[in-house]
């Protein structure tokens, strides 16, 4: 029917498009979930290690899903850190990087005439696919049905 498999990896994002069981296209994009971590480190003025922990514990792909008054206490994540950061700000940084990634994916799909045109949709895999809200954000930007992939038997 037509599907794109998107691997949201650490350093890169890979995508492969299949139709009728045949490989139509494969591409590696130079952006991955580690870029989200780096963006968080810069935006929160913290270490990369702390930023990764913030992403894993409190990350959200859609800013609108975060409670307005929720703050993340950095000292509870890393004893050498201090201060609190709004969870909305964390989600804003994550959402911006993911939107950029999905826009790049759409450009690749457009090159092969498949943007918004894959009946089976998109399957997300990789560490970046574990972020809460990533499916909904992907649906909005890719204009396709989206699901998280899992190994089948």
N, C-alpha and C positions, 0 to 999 in steps of 0.2 A: 504493500500500500504506500509506503514512503514514511521513513522515520529518520530523525537525526539523533545520534547518540552523542551526548555532550559530557566530557570528562572534565569537571572543574578541579583540576589538580593543583598542587602547591605552586609550581613555577610557571605552568602553562595550562591552557585550556585546549583540549583536543576535541575535534568534532568529525564524525563520519556520517555520511548520508547513505542510506540504503533504500532501494526501490525494487520490488519484486524479487527480493533476495540478492540483488546485485549491488556491489559497492559503486556509488555514483561519484562520491567526492570524499576526500579526507584533508583536513587542515589542522595545523597546530598554531594557536594564537599565543603571542608572548606575554600573556597575562594570566595569573592564577590566584588562588586564595592567599598565597604568601604576600601578594601585593595589597590585599585587604589589611593584613597584619601590619605591613609597613606603613600604610596610610593611617592606621589607628595609632601606631607609635608616634608618628609626626603630629597627628591631630590632638592626641592626648598628652603629648610631651612626656612620653614614658619610654621604657625600654621595649625592644622587640619582644622579649620573653613575656613581659607583663601584657603587652598588647595582644599577644597570641592567647594568653589565659583569659583576657577580657572577651575576646572574640568567641572562644569556646564556651565560656560560662554564661555570657550575657548577650552574645551576638544575635541580631535580628535583621533579616533582609529587608523588612518593610518598616519604615519609621512610624507609620500610622498605627502599627500594632503594639507600640511601646507605651506604657503608662507615662503620662505627662510629668508626674512628680517623682519618678523613680531615679535615684542617684546610685552610682556604683562607687563604693568605697575602695579606692585603690590599695589602701593599707591592708585590707582583708585579703587581697590577692597576692601582694608582695610586701613584706614588712619594710622594705627600703623605700617604698612609695608612700606618698601622702596626698591627701585631698580626695575630693569626690568629683565624679564627672557625670553629667546627665546621660542616662541610658538613651535618650532621644538623640544625643550627639553621636554616640557610638553607632546607632542604627543609621543615622544620616550618612556617616562615612562609609559604612558597609553598603548601603543601598546605592550610593553614587558609584562605587567601584563595580558593583554587580550590573548596574544599568549600562555602564561603559562596556562591560564584557558582553552583555546580551546585544548591545548595538553592534559590536564587532562581529558577533555570530550572525546577526541579521544581514550584515554586509556580505559575508561569505555566502549565505544562502541566496541572497539576491544575485550574486555573480553566476550562480548555476540555475537561476530561475525557480527557486524553491521557497523563497521567503513567504511564510504564511500558507504554504501550499503542500504540506506534508500531512496526509490524513491521519497517520498513526501518531503524529506529533513529535515531541522531544522527550528523550529519556535522560535524566541527569544522574551522573555518577561522580565519584571522587569526594574528597574531603569537603570541598566547597558546597556540595549538594546537601550536607548535613545542617546547614544554617537554617534555623526556623524562618519560614516565610519565603524561601527561595523559589518554591514551586509557583506560588502566586505571582511573584515578581516576574518570573520567566514567562508565565502565561501572558501577562500583560505586555511584555516587550516583544516576545516572539510571535504572538498572535497564533499560538498553537496549543493543543492539549499537551500538558506536561505531567510527567510522573517521575518518581525516584526509582532508579533501577536497582534490582537486587539479583543476586546470582540465582539462576534457575537450575532445576535438576533435569 
